[in-house]
Amino acid sequence: MPFQKDNMAGELILLVDDEVDMLNLLKSFFMENGYSCIEAQSGIQALEIARMIHPDLIVLDIMMPHMDGFVVCQKLKNDYVTSHIPIVLLTVKRETSDRVKGLELGADDYIAKPFDLSELLARVKAVLRRTHLERDCNPLTQLPGNLAIEHQIKNRLKNDTPFAFLYADIDDFKFFNDYYGYSRGDYAIKTFSNVILSSIRKHGSSEDFVGHIGGDDFIVITKLEAAIDICKDIIENTAFSIPQLFDEEDLKRGYFETLTRRGKKKVAANLTVTIAVTTTEYSQFENSMEISSILAALKRYGKNKGGNLYVVDRRKKVR
């Protein structure tokens, strides 16, 4: 049976080491201190587990055969699915150059063998504490939030990196949420989040970015050539997933009734998605506020038309 996070247990740590005795020691120690653990005995296995399970932290040994910890760390940090996971490196190497190399690859801390377990625990706690403060991820979807979105936009504009910017949200979600309740609403948002991530895995790359502004609003930053395929895939998979969210009697009737300030309102038992798209192919942007303004206008236009659709801004604007 595949390992799954236990929401009742402590934070999940992925332990990566080719030595079974070390894995057993670390697992026993961390579990005694309230953490959940899963082990990997190779770099390849670690990459697979990290992408599938999304652990809260990875304790990664450097000295491993076939694929060492430096390579694993680099691959984890270059993959948008796992790039946010903090990493503590373990090694018998004590040279400053090795420590610097690990940190430059994106590791959050570094401790040399042999080490004191209490020191390792303190470092893990410090990294997790710092990560929670720095990461403004949405608690429902675990996707990066507004600060990370702003950071991504600034970096891409600064580096003059061509990109497409997608702003996706669910039409009439408020009515659905009011009628079925927040629990069903949360499930709908998670479903939509998974649809977007699935579309990125299918048509995007590890350089892409997915952010959750809040509610049913999501941001995707991707390559120009992938944008339309991603939009089409999101719309297609949303339409496929939507019937699972409604009660059978509402689907048969074709609508549900909800109470608004103006009285009862009949709402179609369907949820559609509108995606606004702007790209650097047609525009040179100064900042994120300019991008946000364009996308907001596009989204309003799309919602007025109704139905599953994407709207692309192709107006030429050069400064």
C-alpha positions in Angstrom: 0.0 0.0 0.0 1.5 3.4 -0.9 2.5 5.6 2.0 0.2 8.5 2.7 0.5 11.4 5.1 -1.3 10.9 8.4 -3.0 14.2 9.2 -3.1 13.2 12.9 0.6 12.5 13.1 3.5 15.0 13.3 5.2 16.6 10.4 6.6 14.1 7.8 10.3 13.7 7.4 11.8 11.8 4.4 15.0 10.1 5.5 17.4 9.3 2.7 20.5 7.1 3.3 21.9 3.9 1.7 22.8 2.6 5.2 19.9 0.7 6.7 21.3 1.0 10.3 21.4 4.8 10.0 17.9 4.9 8.6 16.6 2.8 11.5 18.4 5.0 14.0 17.0 8.2 12.5 13.5 6.9 12.1 13.3 5.7 15.7 14.7 9.0 17.0 12.4 11.3 15.0 9.3 9.2 15.8 10.1 9.4 19.5 10.1 13.1 19.1 6.7 13.3 17.5 7.5 13.2 13.8 6.3 10.8 11.0 9.0 9.2 8.9 9.4 7.5 5.6 12.7 6.1 4.3 14.5 5.9 0.9 17.7 4.0 0.3 18.6 5.6 -3.0 18.5 8.9 -4.7 16.0 7.7 -7.4 13.7 6.3 -4.7 13.9 9.6 -2.8 12.9 11.7 -5.9 9.9 9.4 -6.5 8.7 9.6 -2.9 9.2 13.4 -2.7 7.1 14.0 -5.8 4.4 11.6 -4.7 4.2 12.3 -0.9 5.4 15.9 -0.5 7.2 15.5 2.9 7.6 18.5 5.2 11.4 18.1 5.3 14.1 15.8 3.8 17.1 14.6 5.7 19.5 13.6 2.9 22.8 11.8 3.0 25.4 13.0 0.5 27.6 9.9 0.2 25.4 7.5 -1.7 26.1 5.2 -4.7 24.8 5.9 -8.2 23.3 9.3 -7.4 24.8 11.2 -4.5 23.0 13.7 -2.3 24.2 16.7 -4.2 22.6 15.5 -7.4 19.4 14.6 -5.5 19.3 18.0 -3.9 19.7 19.7 -7.2 17.0 17.7 -8.9 14.6 18.4 -6.0 15.2 22.1 -6.1 14.9 22.3 -9.9 11.4 20.6 -9.9 8.5 22.9 -9.2 6.7 20.0 -7.4 9.4 19.5 -4.8 11.4 22.8 -4.9 9.6 24.1 -1.7 10.6 21.1 0.5 13.4 22.1 2.9 16.5 19.8 2.9 19.1 19.1 5.7 22.2 17.4 4.3 24.2 14.7 6.2 27.8 13.8 5.2 31.1 12.6 6.5 32.7 15.4 4.6 33.8 18.4 6.7 35.4 20.6 4.0 34.0 24.1 3.8 33.7 23.7 0.0 31.3 20.8 0.4 29.2 22.7 2.8 29.1 25.7 0.4 28.2 23.4 -2.5 25.3 22.0 -0.7 23.9 25.4 0.3 24.4 26.8 -3.2 22.3 23.9 -4.5 19.4 24.9 -2.2 19.9 22.9 0.9 18.6 24.6 4.0 21.2 23.2 6.5 24.2 20.9 6.7 25.5 18.7 9.5 28.6 16.4 9.4 28.8 12.8 10.6 29.2 11.7 13.3 26.7 14.1 14.8 24.8 14.4 18.1 21.2 13.5 17.6 20.0 16.4 19.8 21.9 18.8 17.5 20.3 17.3 14.5 16.8 17.6 16.1 17.5 21.2 16.9 18.6 22.0 13.3 15.5 20.2 11.9 13.2 22.2 14.2 14.9 25.4 13.2 14.6 24.7 9.5 10.9 23.8 9.8 10.3 26.9 11.9 12.0 29.1 9.4 10.3 27.4 6.5 6.8 28.0 8.0 7.6 31.6 8.5 8.9 32.1 5.0 6.4 30.0 3.2 3.1 31.7 2.7 1.6 28.6 1.2 -2.2 28.1 1.2 -3.1 25.8 4.0 -5.8 24.0 1.9 -3.8 23.3 -1.3 -0.3 23.7 0.1 0.5 25.8 -3.0 2.6 29.0 -2.7 0.7 32.2 -2.0 0.8 35.9 -2.9 4.4 36.6 -1.7 5.8 33.7 -3.7 3.7 34.8 -6.7 5.1 38.3 -6.5 8.6 36.9 -6.1 8.2 34.8 -9.2 7.0 37.6 -11.3 9.7 40.0 -10.2 12.4 37.4 -11.0 11.1 36.7 -14.4 10.7 40.3 -15.3 14.2 41.1 -14.0 15.7 38.3 -16.0 13.7 39.2 -19.0 12.4 35.6 -19.2 9.6 35.1 -21.7 6.5 33.7 -20.0 2.7 33.3 -20.1 0.7 34.3 -17.1 -2.6 32.4 -16.5 -5.3 33.5 -14.0 -7.9 30.7 -13.5 -10.9 30.7 -11.3 -14.3 28.9 -10.9 -17.4 30.6 -12.1 -20.3 31.0 -9.6 -18.2 29.2 -6.9 -19.7 31.4 -4.1 -23.2 30.0 -4.8 -21.8 26.4 -4.8 -20.0 27.1 -1.5 -23.1 28.7 0.2 -25.4 25.8 -0.9 -23.2 22.8 -0.2 -21.1 24.2 2.7 -17.5 25.0 3.3 -16.4 21.3 3.5 -17.7 20.6 0.0 -16.3 23.9 -1.2 -12.9 23.0 0.1 -13.1 19.7 -1.7 -14.0 21.6 -4.9 -11.0 23.9 -4.6 -8.7 20.9 -3.9 -10.1 19.2 -7.0 -9.5 22.3 -9.1 -6.0 22.5 -7.7 -5.2 18.9 -8.7 -6.6 19.5 -12.1 -4.3 22.5 -12.6 -1.2 20.5 -11.3 -2.1 17.6 -13.6 -2.3 19.9 -16.6 1.1 21.3 -15.8 2.6 17.9 -15.4 1.2 16.9 -18.8 2.0 20.0 -20.8 4.4 22.1 -18.7 7.8 21.7 -17.3 9.7 21.8 -13.9 10.3 25.5 -14.5 6.6 26.3 -14.3 5.0 27.8 -11.3 1.6 27.3 -9.7 0.3 29.6 -7.0 -2.9 29.9 -5.0 -4.1 33.5 -4.5 -6.9 32.3 -2.3 -10.5 31.0 -2.6 -10.9 29.6 -6.1 -8.3 31.9 -7.7 -5.1 30.3 -9.0 -2.0 31.5 -10.9 0.1 29.6 -13.4 3.3 30.9 -14.9 4.5 28.8 -17.8 6.3 28.9 -21.2 4.7 30.7 -24.1 4.3 27.5 -26.2 2.6 25.6 -23.4 0.0 28.1 -22.3 -2.9 27.2 -24.6 -2.5 23.5 -24.2 -2.6 23.9 -20.4 -5.7 26.1 -20.7 -7.5 23.5 -22.8 -6.5 20.7 -20.5 -7.6 22.5 -17.4 -11.0 23.2 -19.0 -11.4 19.6 -20.2 -10.5 18.0 -16.9 -12.6 20.5 -14.9 -15.6 19.6 -17.0 -14.9 15.9 -16.3 -14.4 16.3 -12.5 -17.4 18.7 -11.8 -20.2 16.1 -11.7 -18.5 14.4 -8.7 -19.0 17.6 -6.7 -22.8 17.7 -6.9 -25.6 15.7 -5.3 -27.2 13.3 -7.8 -30.7 14.8 -7.4 -29.3 18.3 -8.3 -27.5 16.9 -11.3 -30.7 15.2 -12.5 -32.7 18.4 -12.0 -29.9 20.5 -13.6 -29.9 23.2 -10.9 -30.0 24.0 -7.2 -31.6 26.8 -5.4 -29.7 29.2 -3.1 -30.8 32.1 -1.0 -29.4 35.5 -1.9 -30.1 39.0 -0.7 -32.7 39.3 -3.5 -34.4 36.0 -2.6 -34.1 32.6 -4.1 -31.8 32.1 -7.1 -31.7 29.0 -9.3 -28.1 28.1 -10.1 -27.1 25.5 -12.8 -25.7 22.3 -11.3 -22.4 22.9 -13.1 -19.2 24.7 -12.4 -17.3 26.3 -15.3 -13.8 27.8 -15.3 -12.6 31.1 -16.8 -8.9 31.5 -17.5 -7.3 34.9 -18.4 -4.0 34.8 -20.2 -1.4 37.4 -20.9 2.1 36.9 -22.2 5.4 38.7 -22.8 4.9 37.8 -26.5 2.7 40.9 -26.9 3.5 43.1 -23.9 6.5 44.4 -22.0 5.4 44.6 -18.3 6.8 47.0 -15.7 5.6 45.1 -12.6 3.1 42.6 -11.2 0.4 45.3 -10.7 0.3 45.9 -14.4 -0.1 42.2 -15.1 -2.8 41.9 -12.4 -4.8 44.7 -13.9 -4.7 43.2 -17.4 -5.8 39.8 -16.1 -8.6 41.2 -14.0 -10.1 42.9 -17.1 -9.7 39.8 -19.2 -11.3 37.7 -16.5 -14.3 40.0 -16.3 -14.7 39.9 -20.0 -14.6 36.1 -20.0 -17.1 35.7 -17.1 -19.6 37.9 -19.0 -19.4 35.6 -21.9 -20.0 32.5 -19.6 -19.0 28.9 -19.9 -15.7 27.1 -19.9 -13.3 29.3 -21.8 -9.9 31.0 -21.8 -9.3 34.6 -23.0 -5.9 35.6 -24.3 -4.7 39.2 -24.4 -3.1 39.7 -27.8 -3.0 43.5 -27.8 0.4 44.7 -28.8 1.9 47.0 -26.1 5.5 48.0 -26.4 7.2 50.7 -24.3 
